[in-house]
Amino acid sequence: MGFWRLMEGFLLLANALAILNEDRFLAPRGWSFSEVSGGRTKTLKGQLIGLIYAVQYLRLPLIALNIITIVVQLVW
């Protein structure tokens, strides 16, 4: 497994986190941002929720990385 495959794996994980819907998936399970915004962001759950929201906030760069990855795969 090379570095490129590892980066593709991280990109797939970021894509998976970016498509999670707060209203339909996260909030019913207690993973909404409002539940951990009261100072409990140092817990593992708070850190994971922060990561999910950070990935969702950076959707446009994620789209660009997906396009670059697709073009590189087509060239190779």
N, CA, C, O and CB atoms as a CASP TS submission, in Angstrom:
PFRMAT TS
TARGET T0000
AUTHOR 0000-0000-0000
METHOD Language model
MODEL 1
PARENT N/A
ATOM      1  N   MET     1       0.851  -1.170   0.000  1.00  0.00           N
ATOM      2  CA  MET     1       0.000   0.000   0.000  1.00  0.00           C
ATOM      3  C   MET     1       0.895   1.231   0.000  1.00  0.00           C
ATOM      4  O   MET     1       1.725   1.416   0.890  1.00  0.00           O
ATOM      5  CB  MET     1      -0.967  -0.001   1.221  1.00  0.00           C
ATOM      6  N   GLY     2       0.715   2.039  -0.981  1.00  0.00           N
ATOM      7  CA  GLY     2       1.537   3.225  -1.106  1.00  0.00           C
ATOM      8  C   GLY     2       0.881   4.454  -0.501  1.00  0.00           C
ATOM      9  O   GLY     2      -0.235   4.414   0.017  1.00  0.00           O
ATOM     10  N   PHE     3       1.618   5.536  -0.590  1.00  0.00           N
ATOM     11  CA  PHE     3       1.151   6.804  -0.041  1.00  0.00           C
ATOM     12  C   PHE     3      -0.108   7.286  -0.767  1.00  0.00           C
ATOM     13  O   PHE     3      -1.013   7.840  -0.144  1.00  0.00           O
ATOM     14  CB  PHE     3       2.258   7.863  -0.136  1.00  0.00           C
ATOM     15  N   TRP     4      -0.160   7.074  -2.076  1.00  0.00           N
ATOM     16  CA  TRP     4      -1.320   7.519  -2.855  1.00  0.00           C
ATOM     17  C   TRP     4      -2.595   6.808  -2.405  1.00  0.00           C
ATOM     18  O   TRP     4      -3.643   7.439  -2.269  1.00  0.00           O
ATOM     19  CB  TRP     4      -1.083   7.273  -4.350  1.00  0.00           C
ATOM     20  N   ARG     5      -2.510   5.512  -2.178  1.00  0.00           N
ATOM     21  CA  ARG     5      -3.684   4.748  -1.731  1.00  0.00           C
ATOM     22  C   ARG     5      -4.120   5.180  -0.336  1.00  0.00           C
ATOM     23  O   ARG     5      -5.314   5.211  -0.038  1.00  0.00           O
ATOM     24  CB  ARG     5      -3.381   3.239  -1.740  1.00  0.00           C
ATOM     25  N   LEU     6      -3.158   5.512   0.516  1.00  0.00           N
ATOM     26  CA  LEU     6      -3.485   5.997   1.847  1.00  0.00           C
ATOM     27  C   LEU     6      -4.227   7.329   1.766  1.00  0.00           C
ATOM     28  O   LEU     6      -5.195   7.547   2.495  1.00  0.00           O
ATOM     29  CB  LEU     6      -2.214   6.144   2.691  1.00  0.00           C
ATOM     30  N   MET     7      -3.778   8.215   0.886  1.00  0.00           N
ATOM     31  CA  MET     7      -4.454   9.499   0.709  1.00  0.00           C
ATOM     32  C   MET     7      -5.853   9.311   0.121  1.00  0.00           C
ATOM     33  O   MET     7      -6.777  10.038   0.487  1.00  0.00           O
ATOM     34  CB  MET     7      -3.623  10.418  -0.194  1.00  0.00           C
ATOM     35  N   GLU     8      -6.019   8.356  -0.776  1.00  0.00           N
ATOM     36  CA  GLU     8      -7.343   8.052  -1.319  1.00  0.00           C
ATOM     37  C   GLU     8      -8.274   7.550  -0.221  1.00  0.00           C
ATOM     38  O   GLU     8      -9.459   7.883  -0.207  1.00  0.00           O
ATOM     39  CB  GLU     8      -7.238   7.009  -2.444  1.00  0.00           C
ATOM     40  N   GLY     9      -7.747   6.760   0.685  1.00  0.00           N
ATOM     41  CA  GLY     9      -8.544   6.276   1.810  1.00  0.00           C
ATOM     42  C   GLY     9      -9.006   7.419   2.702  1.00  0.00           C
ATOM     43  O   GLY     9     -10.163   7.451   3.123  1.00  0.00           O
ATOM     44  N   PHE    10      -8.105   8.365   2.996  1.00  0.00           N
ATOM     45  CA  PHE    10      -8.494   9.529   3.789  1.00  0.00           C
ATOM     46  C   PHE    10      -9.512  10.385   3.052  1.00  0.00           C
ATOM     47  O   PHE    10     -10.414  10.951   3.669  1.00  0.00           O
ATOM     48  CB  PHE    10      -7.270  10.367   4.141  1.00  0.00           C
ATOM     49  N   LEU    11      -9.373  10.479   1.740  1.00  0.00           N
ATOM     50  CA  LEU    11     -10.345  11.240   0.947  1.00  0.00           C
ATOM     51  C   LEU    11     -11.717  10.577   0.988  1.00  0.00           C
ATOM     52  O   LEU    11     -12.732  11.265   1.094  1.00  0.00           O
ATOM     53  CB  LEU    11      -9.868  11.374  -0.510  1.00  0.00           C
ATOM     54  N   LEU    12     -11.758   9.258   0.907  1.00  0.00           N
ATOM     55  CA  LEU    12     -13.031   8.546   1.005  1.00  0.00           C
ATOM     56  C   LEU    12     -13.667   8.729   2.382  1.00  0.00           C
ATOM     57  O   LEU    12     -14.884   8.876   2.491  1.00  0.00           O
ATOM     58  CB  LEU    12     -12.829   7.058   0.717  1.00  0.00           C
ATOM     59  N   LEU    13     -12.849   8.720   3.424  1.00  0.00           N
ATOM     60  CA  LEU    13     -13.364   8.950   4.769  1.00  0.00           C
ATOM     61  C   LEU    13     -13.909  10.367   4.905  1.00  0.00           C
ATOM     62  O   LEU    13     -14.959  10.570   5.515  1.00  0.00           O
ATOM     63  CB  LEU    13     -12.271   8.701   5.812  1.00  0.00           C
ATOM     64  N   ALA    14     -13.209  11.345   4.347  1.00  0.00           N
ATOM     65  CA  ALA    14     -13.689  12.725   4.381  1.00  0.00           C
ATOM     66  C   ALA    14     -14.992  12.868   3.607  1.00  0.00           C
ATOM     67  O   ALA    14     -15.883  13.606   4.027  1.00  0.00           O
ATOM     68  CB  ALA    14     -12.631  13.674   3.812  1.00  0.00           C
ATOM     69  N   ASN    15     -15.113  12.171   2.481  1.00  0.00           N
ATOM     70  CA  ASN    15     -16.371  12.190   1.719  1.00  0.00           C
ATOM     71  C   ASN    15     -17.510  11.609   2.540  1.00  0.00           C
ATOM     72  O   ASN    15     -18.624  12.132   2.524  1.00  0.00           O
ATOM     73  CB  ASN    15     -16.220  11.408   0.405  1.00  0.00           C
ATOM     74  N   ALA    16     -17.232  10.529   3.256  1.00  0.00           N
ATOM     75  CA  ALA    16     -18.261   9.904   4.077  1.00  0.00           C
ATOM     76  C   ALA    16     -18.721  10.842   5.190  1.00  0.00           C
ATOM     77  O   ALA    16     -19.913  10.903   5.493  1.00  0.00           O
ATOM     78  CB  ALA    16     -17.741   8.595   4.671  1.00  0.00           C
ATOM     79  N   LEU    17     -17.797  11.566   5.794  1.00  0.00           N
ATOM     80  CA  LEU    17     -18.163  12.500   6.855  1.00  0.00           C
ATOM     81  C   LEU    17     -18.884  13.717   6.303  1.00  0.00           C
ATOM     82  O   LEU    17     -19.733  14.292   6.984  1.00  0.00           O
ATOM     83  CB  LEU    17     -16.929  12.935   7.623  1.00  0.00           C
ATOM     84  N   ALA    18     -18.560  14.119   5.082  1.00  0.00           N
ATOM     85  CA  ALA    18     -19.147  15.327   4.501  1.00  0.00           C
ATOM     86  C   ALA    18     -20.618  15.153   4.139  1.00  0.00           C
ATOM     87  O   ALA    18     -21.358  16.136   4.093  1.00  0.00           O
ATOM     88  CB  ALA    18     -18.371  15.732   3.271  1.00  0.00           C
ATOM     89  N   ILE    19     -21.054  13.928   3.884  1.00  0.00           N
ATOM     90  CA  ILE    19     -22.434  13.739   3.446  1.00  0.00           C
ATOM     91  C   ILE    19     -23.393  13.442   4.592  1.00  0.00           C
ATOM     92  O   ILE    19     -24.590  13.275   4.358  1.00  0.00           O
ATOM     93  CB  ILE    19     -22.497  12.626   2.446  1.00  0.00           C
ATOM     94  N   LEU    20     -22.891  13.372   5.836  1.00  0.00           N
ATOM     95  CA  LEU    20     -23.784  13.103   6.956  1.00  0.00           C
ATOM     96  C   LEU    20     -24.707  14.297   7.187  1.00  0.00           C
ATOM     97  O   LEU    20     -24.253  15.438   7.280  1.00  0.00           O
ATOM     98  CB  LEU    20     -22.977  12.786   8.233  1.00  0.00           C
ATOM     99  N   ASN    21     -25.975  14.027   7.277  1.00  0.00           N
ATOM    100  CA  ASN    21     -26.980  15.064   7.489  1.00  0.00           C
ATOM    101  C   ASN    21     -27.281  15.165   8.980  1.00  0.00           C
ATOM    102  O   ASN    21     -27.570  14.164   9.636  1.00  0.00           O
ATOM    103  CB  ASN    21     -28.277  14.762   6.682  1.00  0.00           C
ATOM    104  N   GLU    22     -27.211  16.390   9.508  1.00  0.00           N
ATOM    105  CA  GLU    22     -27.426  16.563  10.945  1.00  0.00           C
ATOM    106  C   GLU    22     -28.860  16.254  11.348  1.00  0.00           C
ATOM    107  O   GLU    22     -29.085  15.581  12.354  1.00  0.00           O
ATOM    108  CB  GLU    22     -27.073  17.978  11.361  1.00  0.00           C
ATOM    109  N   ASP    23     -29.816  16.725  10.594  1.00  0.00           N
ATOM    110  CA  ASP    23     -31.224  16.553  10.973  1.00  0.00           C
ATOM    111  C   ASP    23     -31.671  15.101  10.890  1.00  0.00           C
ATOM    112  O   ASP    23     -32.421  14.636  11.749  1.00  0.00           O
ATOM    113  CB  ASP    23     -32.110  17.407  10.087  1.00  0.00           C
ATOM    114  N   ARG    24     -31.227  14.386   9.880  1.00  0.00           N
ATOM    115  CA  ARG    24     -31.706  13.015   9.687  1.00  0.00           C
ATOM    116  C   ARG    24     -30.838  11.959  10.332  1.00  0.00           C
ATOM    117  O   ARG    24     -31.336  10.882  10.656  1.00  0.00           O
ATOM    118  CB  ARG    24     -31.816  12.725   8.241  1.00  0.00           C
ATOM    119  N   PHE    25     -29.549  12.227  10.531  1.00  0.00           N
ATOM    120  CA  PHE    25     -28.673  11.173  11.034  1.00  0.00           C
ATOM    121  C   PHE    25     -28.028  11.521  12.369  1.00  0.00           C
ATOM    122  O   PHE    25     -28.061  10.709  13.294  1.00  0.00           O
ATOM    123  CB  PHE    25     -27.602  10.877  10.024  1.00  0.00           C
ATOM    124  N   LEU    26     -27.444  12.703  12.490  1.00  0.00           N
ATOM    125  CA  LEU    26     -26.653  13.018  13.674  1.00  0.00           C
ATOM    126  C   LEU    26     -27.504  13.374  14.890  1.00  0.00           C
ATOM    127  O   LEU    26     -27.263  12.843  15.975  1.00  0.00           O
ATOM    128  CB  LEU    26     -25.722  14.152  13.369  1.00  0.00           C
ATOM    129  N   ALA    27     -28.484  14.250  14.742  1.00  0.00           N
ATOM    130  CA  ALA    27     -29.281  14.717  15.878  1.00  0.00           C
ATOM    131  C   ALA    27     -30.080  13.598  16.561  1.00  0.00           C
ATOM    132  O   ALA    27     -30.116  13.569  17.792  1.00  0.00           O
ATOM    133  CB  ALA    27     -30.228  15.798  15.416  1.00  0.00           C
ATOM    134  N   PRO    28     -30.716  12.685  15.836  1.00  0.00           N
ATOM    135  CA  PRO    28     -31.446  11.617  16.543  1.00  0.00           C
ATOM    136  C   PRO    28     -30.539  10.703  17.362  1.00  0.00           C
ATOM    137  O   PRO    28     -31.010  10.039  18.286  1.00  0.00           O
ATOM    138  CB  PRO    28     -32.218  10.783  15.549  1.00  0.00           C
ATOM    139  N   ARG    29     -29.275  10.658  17.049  1.00  0.00           N
ATOM    140  CA  ARG    29     -28.340   9.807  17.783  1.00  0.00           C
ATOM    141  C   ARG    29     -27.561  10.568  18.852  1.00  0.00           C
ATOM    142  O   ARG    29     -26.680  10.001  19.498  1.00  0.00           O
ATOM    143  CB  ARG    29     -27.375   9.161  16.820  1.00  0.00           C
ATOM    144  N   GLY    30     -27.878  11.847  19.042  1.00  0.00           N
ATOM    145  CA  GLY    30     -27.210  12.647  20.050  1.00  0.00           C
ATOM    146  C   GLY    30     -25.861  13.187  19.622  1.00  0.00           C
ATOM    147  O   GLY    30     -25.021  13.483  20.473  1.00  0.00           O
ATOM    148  N   TRP    31     -25.634  13.322  18.340  1.00  0.00           N
ATOM    149  CA  TRP    31     -24.347  13.791  17.827  1.00  0.00           C
ATOM    150  C   TRP    31     -24.463  15.167  17.165  1.00  0.00           C
ATOM    151  O   TRP    31     -23.712  15.463  16.236  1.00  0.00           O
ATOM    152  CB  TRP    31     -23.782  12.782  16.831  1.00  0.00           C
ATOM    153  N   SER    32     -25.379  15.999  17.619  1.00  0.00           N
ATOM    154  CA  SER    32     -25.509  17.324  17.023  1.00  0.00           C
ATOM    155  C   SER    32     -24.496  18.274  17.653  1.00  0.00           C
ATOM    156  O   SER    32     -24.018  18.048  18.765  1.00  0.00           O
ATOM    157  CB  SER    32     -26.947  17.866  17.200  1.00  0.00           C
ATOM    158  N   PHE    33     -24.182  19.324  16.932  1.00  0.00           N
ATOM    159  CA  PHE    33     -23.180  20.280  17.390  1.00  0.00           C
ATOM    160  C   PHE    33     -23.674  21.057  18.599  1.00  0.00           C
ATOM    161  O   PHE    33     -22.867  21.482  19.426  1.00  0.00           O
ATOM    162  CB  PHE    33     -22.809  21.240  16.268  1.00  0.00           C
ATOM    163  N   SER    34     -24.972  21.252  18.720  1.00  0.00           N
ATOM    164  CA  SER    34     -25.515  22.008  19.842  1.00  0.00           C
ATOM    165  C   SER    34     -25.373  21.264  21.170  1.00  0.00           C
ATOM    166  O   SER    34     -25.356  21.893  22.228  1.00  0.00           O
ATOM    167  CB  SER    34     -26.973  22.326  19.589  1.00  0.00           C
ATOM    168  N   GLU    35     -25.270  19.940  21.129  1.00  0.00           N
ATOM    169  CA  GLU    35     -25.139  19.166  22.355  1.00  0.00           C
ATOM    170  C   GLU    35     -23.748  19.255  22.961  1.00  0.00           C
ATOM    171  O   GLU    35     -23.593  19.103  24.173  1.00  0.00           O
ATOM    172  CB  GLU    35     -25.480  17.731  22.089  1.00  0.00           C
ATOM    173  N   VAL    36     -22.742  19.497  22.145  1.00  0.00           N
ATOM    174  CA  VAL    36     -21.377  19.555  22.675  1.00  0.00           C
ATOM    175  C   VAL    36     -20.814  20.964  22.677  1.00  0.00           C
ATOM    176  O   VAL    36     -19.658  21.158  23.055  1.00  0.00           O
ATOM    177  CB  VAL    36     -20.471  18.652  21.874  1.00  0.00           C
ATOM    178  N   SER    37     -21.587  21.942  22.269  1.00  0.00           N
ATOM    179  CA  SER    37     -21.064  23.298  22.227  1.00  0.00           C
ATOM    180  C   SER    37     -21.001  23.934  23.611  1.00  0.00           C
ATOM    181  O   SER    37     -20.457  25.030  23.748  1.00  0.00           O
ATOM    182  CB  SER    37     -21.908  24.147  21.311  1.00  0.00           C
ATOM    183  N   GLY    38     -21.528  23.296  24.618  1.00  0.00           N
ATOM    184  CA  GLY    38     -21.530  23.846  25.964  1.00  0.00           C
ATOM    185  C   GLY    38     -20.259  23.558  26.743  1.00  0.00           C
ATOM    186  O   GLY    38     -20.324  23.373  27.958  1.00  0.00           O
ATOM    187  N   GLY    39     -19.116  23.514  26.097  1.00  0.00           N
ATOM    188  CA  GLY    39     -17.865  23.318  26.792  1.00  0.00           C
ATOM    189  C   GLY    39     -17.405  21.880  26.902  1.00  0.00           C
ATOM    190  O   GLY    39     -16.381  21.619  27.533  1.00  0.00           O
ATOM    191  N   ARG    40     -18.118  20.945  26.316  1.00  0.00           N
ATOM    192  CA  ARG    40     -17.729  19.539  26.382  1.00  0.00           C
ATOM    193  C   ARG    40     -16.988  19.110  25.119  1.00  0.00           C
ATOM    194  O   ARG    40     -17.059  17.947  24.724  1.00  0.00           O
ATOM    195  CB  ARG    40     -18.960  18.657  26.593  1.00  0.00           C
ATOM    196  N   THR    41     -16.291  20.024  24.496  1.00  0.00           N
ATOM    197  CA  THR    41     -15.609  19.696  23.242  1.00  0.00           C
ATOM    198  C   THR    41     -14.293  18.975  23.466  1.00  0.00           C
ATOM    199  O   THR    41     -13.652  18.566  22.498  1.00  0.00           O
ATOM    200  CB  THR    41     -15.364  20.951  22.444  1.00  0.00           C
ATOM    201  N   LYS    42     -13.867  18.804  24.718  1.00  0.00           N
ATOM    202  CA  LYS    42     -12.613  18.117  24.984  1.00  0.00           C
ATOM    203  C   LYS    42     -12.783  16.600  25.039  1.00  0.00           C
ATOM    204  O   LYS    42     -11.793  15.869  25.065  1.00  0.00           O
ATOM    205  CB  LYS    42     -12.022  18.613  26.282  1.00  0.00           C
ATOM    206  N   THR    43     -14.006  16.128  25.057  1.00  0.00           N
ATOM    207  CA  THR    43     -14.237  14.693  25.067  1.00  0.00           C
ATOM    208  C   THR    43     -14.035  14.119  23.665  1.00  0.00           C
ATOM    209  O   THR    43     -13.993  14.861  22.683  1.00  0.00           O
ATOM    210  CB  THR    43     -15.655  14.376  25.585  1.00  0.00           C
ATOM    211  N   LEU    44     -13.913  12.814  23.580  1.00  0.00           N
ATOM    212  CA  LEU    44     -13.737  12.167  22.276  1.00  0.00           C
ATOM    213  C   LEU    44     -14.942  12.412  21.384  1.00  0.00           C
ATOM    214  O   LEU    44     -14.792  12.665  20.189  1.00  0.00           O
ATOM    215  CB  LEU    44     -13.509  10.659  22.446  1.00  0.00           C
ATOM    216  N   LYS    45     -16.142  12.338  21.962  1.00  0.00           N
ATOM    217  CA  LYS    45     -17.355  12.587  21.188  1.00  0.00           C
ATOM    218  C   LYS    45     -17.371  14.016  20.663  1.00  0.00           C
ATOM    219  O   LYS    45     -17.739  14.252  19.512  1.00  0.00           O
ATOM    220  CB  LYS    45     -18.604  12.321  22.041  1.00  0.00           C
ATOM    221  N   GLY    46     -16.978  14.963  21.494  1.00  0.00           N
ATOM    222  CA  GLY    46     -16.928  16.355  21.068  1.00  0.00           C
ATOM    223  C   GLY    46     -15.915  16.587  19.968  1.00  0.00           C
ATOM    224  O   GLY    46     -16.160  17.362  19.045  1.00  0.00           O
ATOM    225  N   GLN    47     -14.766  15.912  20.064  1.00  0.00           N
ATOM    226  CA  GLN    47     -13.743  16.036  19.031  1.00  0.00           C
ATOM    227  C   GLN    47     -14.225  15.448  17.704  1.00  0.00           C
ATOM    228  O   GLN    47     -13.980  16.023  16.644  1.00  0.00           O
ATOM    229  CB  GLN    47     -12.451  15.343  19.477  1.00  0.00           C
ATOM    230  N   LEU    48     -14.909  14.304  17.762  1.00  0.00           N
ATOM    231  CA  LEU    48     -15.427  13.691  16.527  1.00  0.00           C
ATOM    232  C   LEU    48     -16.506  14.556  15.882  1.00  0.00           C
ATOM    233  O   LEU    48     -16.549  14.689  14.659  1.00  0.00           O
ATOM    234  CB  LEU    48     -15.991  12.292  16.821  1.00  0.00           C
ATOM    235  N   ILE    49     -17.376  15.144  16.700  1.00  0.00           N
ATOM    236  CA  ILE    49     -18.409  16.023  16.154  1.00  0.00           C
ATOM    237  C   ILE    49     -17.769  17.259  15.534  1.00  0.00           C
ATOM    238  O   ILE    49     -18.208  17.727  14.484  1.00  0.00           O
ATOM    239  CB  ILE    49     -19.417  16.431  17.251  1.00  0.00           C
ATOM    240  N   GLY    50     -16.741  17.783  16.176  1.00  0.00           N
ATOM    241  CA  GLY    50     -16.008  18.918  15.600  1.00  0.00           C
ATOM    242  C   GLY    50     -15.363  18.559  14.282  1.00  0.00           C
ATOM    243  O   GLY    50     -15.353  19.372  13.357  1.00  0.00           O
ATOM    244  N   LEU    51     -14.812  17.333  14.176  1.00  0.00           N
ATOM    245  CA  LEU    51     -14.221  16.873  12.919  1.00  0.00           C
ATOM    246  C   LEU    51     -15.275  16.763  11.826  1.00  0.00           C
ATOM    247  O   LEU    51     -15.032  17.158  10.686  1.00  0.00           O
ATOM    248  CB  LEU    51     -13.528  15.522  13.116  1.00  0.00           C
ATOM    249  N   ILE    52     -16.441  16.232  12.168  1.00  0.00           N
ATOM    250  CA  ILE    52     -17.520  16.100  11.183  1.00  0.00           C
ATOM    251  C   ILE    52     -17.932  17.469  10.653  1.00  0.00           C
ATOM    252  O   ILE    52     -18.111  17.642   9.448  1.00  0.00           O
ATOM    253  CB  ILE    52     -18.738  15.381  11.803  1.00  0.00           C
ATOM    254  N   TYR    53     -18.081  18.437  11.545  1.00  0.00           N
ATOM    255  CA  TYR    53     -18.495  19.771  11.110  1.00  0.00           C
ATOM    256  C   TYR    53     -17.391  20.493  10.351  1.00  0.00           C
ATOM    257  O   TYR    53     -17.678  21.288   9.457  1.00  0.00           O
ATOM    258  CB  TYR    53     -18.920  20.601  12.306  1.00  0.00           C
ATOM    259  N   ALA    54     -16.136  20.230  10.692  1.00  0.00           N
ATOM    260  CA  ALA    54     -15.037  20.839   9.943  1.00  0.00           C
ATOM    261  C   ALA    54     -15.001  20.304   8.514  1.00  0.00           C
ATOM    262  O   ALA    54     -14.778  21.063   7.571  1.00  0.00           O
ATOM    263  CB  ALA    54     -13.693  20.575  10.644  1.00  0.00           C
ATOM    264  N   VAL    55     -15.219  19.006   8.353  1.00  0.00           N
ATOM    265  CA  VAL    55     -15.232  18.413   7.010  1.00  0.00           C
ATOM    266  C   VAL    55     -16.425  18.932   6.217  1.00  0.00           C
ATOM    267  O   VAL    55     -16.306  19.195   5.021  1.00  0.00           O
ATOM    268  CB  VAL    55     -15.276  16.868   7.091  1.00  0.00           C
ATOM    269  N   GLN    56     -17.572  19.081   6.875  1.00  0.00           N
ATOM    270  CA  GLN    56     -18.748  19.596   6.173  1.00  0.00           C
ATOM    271  C   GLN    56     -18.565  21.049   5.776  1.00  0.00           C
ATOM    272  O   GLN    56     -19.106  21.487   4.761  1.00  0.00           O
ATOM    273  CB  GLN    56     -19.989  19.450   7.040  1.00  0.00           C
ATOM    274  N   TYR    57     -17.814  21.797   6.560  1.00  0.00           N
ATOM    275  CA  TYR    57     -17.559  23.195   6.248  1.00  0.00           C
ATOM    276  C   TYR    57     -16.634  23.338   5.034  1.00  0.00           C
ATOM    277  O   TYR    57     -16.735  24.315   4.291  1.00  0.00           O
ATOM    278  CB  TYR    57     -16.951  23.898   7.459  1.00  0.00           C
ATOM    279  N   LEU    58     -15.753  22.387   4.834  1.00  0.00           N
ATOM    280  CA  LEU    58     -14.769  22.444   3.741  1.00  0.00           C
ATOM    281  C   LEU    58     -15.192  21.582   2.556  1.00  0.00           C
ATOM    282  O   LEU    58     -14.378  20.842   2.005  1.00  0.00           O
ATOM    283  CB  LEU    58     -13.393  21.995   4.241  1.00  0.00           C
ATOM    284  N   ARG    59     -16.443  21.672   2.167  1.00  0.00           N
ATOM    285  CA  ARG    59     -16.935  20.849   1.060  1.00  0.00           C
ATOM    286  C   ARG    59     -16.356  21.254  -0.292  1.00  0.00           C
ATOM    287  O   ARG    59     -16.068  20.388  -1.119  1.00  0.00           O
ATOM    288  CB  ARG    59     -18.439  20.924   1.000  1.00  0.00           C
ATOM    289  N   LEU    60     -16.180  22.544  -0.532  1.00  0.00           N
ATOM    290  CA  LEU    60     -15.653  22.976  -1.830  1.00  0.00           C
ATOM    291  C   LEU    60     -14.216  22.504  -2.059  1.00  0.00           C
ATOM    292  O   LEU    60     -13.924  22.007  -3.147  1.00  0.00           O
ATOM    293  CB  LEU    60     -15.716  24.492  -1.938  1.00  0.00           C
ATOM    294  N   PRO    61     -13.309  22.633  -1.098  1.00  0.00           N
ATOM    295  CA  PRO    61     -11.982  22.045  -1.317  1.00  0.00           C
ATOM    296  C   PRO    61     -12.037  20.526  -1.458  1.00  0.00           C
ATOM    297  O   PRO    61     -11.222  19.940  -2.172  1.00  0.00           O
ATOM    298  CB  PRO    61     -11.053  22.418  -0.173  1.00  0.00           C
ATOM    299  N   LEU    62     -12.979  19.892  -0.789  1.00  0.00           N
ATOM    300  CA  LEU    62     -13.136  18.447  -0.910  1.00  0.00           C
ATOM    301  C   LEU    62     -13.578  18.064  -2.319  1.00  0.00           C
ATOM    302  O   LEU    62     -13.131  17.051  -2.857  1.00  0.00           O
ATOM    303  CB  LEU    62     -14.147  17.931   0.120  1.00  0.00           C
ATOM    304  N   ILE    63     -14.445  18.861  -2.912  1.00  0.00           N
ATOM    305  CA  ILE    63     -14.858  18.621  -4.294  1.00  0.00           C
ATOM    306  C   ILE    63     -13.664  18.763  -5.234  1.00  0.00           C
ATOM    307  O   ILE    63     -13.497  17.966  -6.157  1.00  0.00           O
ATOM    308  CB  ILE    63     -15.983  19.594  -4.703  1.00  0.00           C
ATOM    309  N   ALA    64     -12.836  19.778  -4.998  1.00  0.00           N
ATOM    310  CA  ALA    64     -11.644  19.967  -5.831  1.00  0.00           C
ATOM    311  C   ALA    64     -10.686  18.787  -5.688  1.00  0.00           C
ATOM    312  O   ALA    64     -10.128  18.322  -6.682  1.00  0.00           O
ATOM    313  CB  ALA    64     -10.928  21.277  -5.456  1.00  0.00           C
ATOM    314  N   LEU    65     -10.489  18.299  -4.466  1.00  0.00           N
ATOM    315  CA  LEU    65      -9.612  17.134  -4.274  1.00  0.00           C
ATOM    316  C   LEU    65     -10.176  15.895  -4.957  1.00  0.00           C
ATOM    317  O   LEU    65      -9.417  15.087  -5.493  1.00  0.00           O
ATOM    318  CB  LEU    65      -9.411  16.856  -2.781  1.00  0.00           C
ATOM    319  N   ASN    66     -11.487  15.737  -4.945  1.00  0.00           N
ATOM    320  CA  ASN    66     -12.105  14.608  -5.648  1.00  0.00           C
ATOM    321  C   ASN    66     -11.872  14.707  -7.152  1.00  0.00           C
ATOM    322  O   ASN    66     -11.576  13.702  -7.800  1.00  0.00           O
ATOM    323  CB  ASN    66     -13.612  14.552  -5.352  1.00  0.00           C
ATOM    324  N   ILE    67     -12.001  15.900  -7.708  1.00  0.00           N
ATOM    325  CA  ILE    67     -11.779  16.083  -9.147  1.00  0.00           C
ATOM    326  C   ILE    67     -10.328  15.786  -9.502  1.00  0.00           C
ATOM    327  O   ILE    67     -10.057  15.121 -10.502  1.00  0.00           O
ATOM    328  CB  ILE    67     -12.150  17.518  -9.580  1.00  0.00           C
ATOM    329  N   ILE    68      -9.392  16.274  -8.687  1.00  0.00           N
ATOM    330  CA  ILE    68      -7.973  16.006  -8.938  1.00  0.00           C
ATOM    331  C   ILE    68      -7.691  14.511  -8.874  1.00  0.00           C
ATOM    332  O   ILE    68      -6.958  13.979  -9.709  1.00  0.00           O
ATOM    333  CB  ILE    68      -7.091  16.755  -7.922  1.00  0.00           C
ATOM    334  N   THR    69      -8.268  13.834  -7.890  1.00  0.00           N
ATOM    335  CA  THR    69      -8.057  12.392  -7.756  1.00  0.00           C
ATOM    336  C   THR    69      -8.616  11.635  -8.951  1.00  0.00           C
ATOM    337  O   THR    69      -7.985  10.696  -9.435  1.00  0.00           O
ATOM    338  CB  THR    69      -8.699  11.879  -6.470  1.00  0.00           C
ATOM    339  N   ILE    70      -9.776  12.023  -9.427  1.00  0.00           N
ATOM    340  CA  ILE    70     -10.384  11.360 -10.587  1.00  0.00           C
ATOM    341  C   ILE    70      -9.523  11.572 -11.823  1.00  0.00           C
ATOM    342  O   ILE    70      -9.295  10.632 -12.584  1.00  0.00           O
ATOM    343  CB  ILE    70     -11.815  11.889 -10.836  1.00  0.00           C
ATOM    344  N   VAL    71      -9.042  12.794 -12.032  1.00  0.00           N
ATOM    345  CA  VAL    71      -8.208  13.076 -13.204  1.00  0.00           C
ATOM    346  C   VAL    71      -6.901  12.284 -13.146  1.00  0.00           C
ATOM    347  O   VAL    71      -6.455  11.747 -14.159  1.00  0.00           O
ATOM    348  CB  VAL    71      -7.911  14.585 -13.301  1.00  0.00           C
ATOM    349  N   VAL    72      -6.290  12.213 -11.967  1.00  0.00           N
ATOM    350  CA  VAL    72      -5.044  11.438 -11.843  1.00  0.00           C
ATOM    351  C   VAL    72      -5.306   9.963 -12.109  1.00  0.00           C
ATOM    352  O   VAL    72      -4.499   9.300 -12.761  1.00  0.00           O
ATOM    353  CB  VAL    72      -4.420  11.621 -10.439  1.00  0.00           C
ATOM    354  N   GLN    73      -6.410   9.445 -11.619  1.00  0.00           N
ATOM    355  CA  GLN    73      -6.738   8.038 -11.865  1.00  0.00           C
ATOM    356  C   GLN    73      -6.978   7.773 -13.347  1.00  0.00           C
ATOM    357  O   GLN    73      -6.594   6.723 -13.864  1.00  0.00           O
ATOM    358  CB  GLN    73      -7.971   7.631 -11.056  1.00  0.00           C
ATOM    359  N   LEU    74      -7.616   8.729 -14.033  1.00  0.00           N
ATOM    360  CA  LEU    74      -7.839   8.551 -15.467  1.00  0.00           C
ATOM    361  C   LEU    74      -6.543   8.603 -16.262  1.00  0.00           C
ATOM    362  O   LEU    74      -6.393   7.890 -17.254  1.00  0.00           O
ATOM    363  CB  LEU    74      -8.791   9.607 -15.979  1.00  0.00           C
ATOM    364  N   VAL    75      -5.609   9.441 -15.832  1.00  0.00           N
ATOM    365  CA  VAL    75      -4.323   9.545 -16.530  1.00  0.00           C
ATOM    366  C   VAL    75      -3.499   8.281 -16.337  1.00  0.00           C
ATOM    367  O   VAL    75      -2.884   7.795 -17.286  1.00  0.00           O
ATOM    368  CB  VAL    75      -3.535  10.768 -16.032  1.00  0.00           C
ATOM    369  N   TRP    76      -3.479   7.750 -15.144  1.00  0.00           N
ATOM    370  CA  TRP    76      -2.703   6.544 -14.887  1.00  0.00           C
ATOM    371  C   TRP    76      -3.382   5.341 -15.479  1.00  0.00           C
ATOM    372  O   TRP    76      -2.874   4.226 -15.363  1.00  0.00           O
ATOM    373  CB  TRP    76      -2.491   6.343 -13.400  1.00  0.00           C
TER
END
